[in-house]
Amino acid sequence: MPMDYDGMRTDDASERTDNVDEYKRTCIDFIEDISHDYEAWVDYYKLPEDEDKRRRGGIRATITRTNEWIAKVAQSIKAVDVVMNDGIQKMAESTAGKPLEIGVFVNHKSSYTEANPGIIDVNVKASGREGRKTKLGFHFKDDRFRIESTCGAYLDEDDLPTQEFEMMDIHLKLHAENAKQRDVISFTVTVSEVDNDVEFDRRGFTTIVHLV
């Protein structure tokens, strides 16, 4: 199930233009092209009509917002990569479905957000289904979070709340002291749904921050 996208496009100077506007156009086209792969996964699942519509709607909305951010927010090739990979991650999350109640907020906004440079407060809220609890999960093996930025940002992993919650409402610290205006940060917080200490399900929630 394509909940996470771990094949991020990486730097390769030999295959990349130095023209930011040209690269933006390439990546806007790429987002549109790869969306068809995720829609094909939705076809494969043969879901009930409402859920099928919900997942496709999430994919299409992500295309629109991601390409707006590529066109208007990203100011460098690195920033275009961050925004593009954020969009791919969000499409994967929509494709997999969102059965858990998860909210990740920066300045009371979700998914597409703004903040000032410095230590940014990230509020994570979540609840499980049918009496199950939730806890912070791992994005991939030993990596607690997925994060990509133009400014060396990182999420503080000291003293993380690791217990199970009936209703999760926790705060993380996103370190962006080195950020400047127009930098971008994309990160994914993963929440596990647990029952009797056994992981029942897990989902990632991806957020992008524009530094202002």
Buried (B, 14 or more C-beta within 10 A) or exposed (E): EBBBBEEEBEEEEEEBEEEBEEBBBBBBEBBEEBBEEBBEBBEEBEBEEEBBEBBBEBBEBBBEBBBEBBBEBBBBBBBBBBBBBBBBBBBBBBBBBBEBBBBBBBEEEBBBBEBEBEEBEBBBBBBBEEEBBBBBBEBEEEEBBBBBBBBEBBBEEEEEBEEBBEEBEBEBBBBBEEBEEBBBBBBBBBBBBBBEEEEBBBBBBBBBBBBE
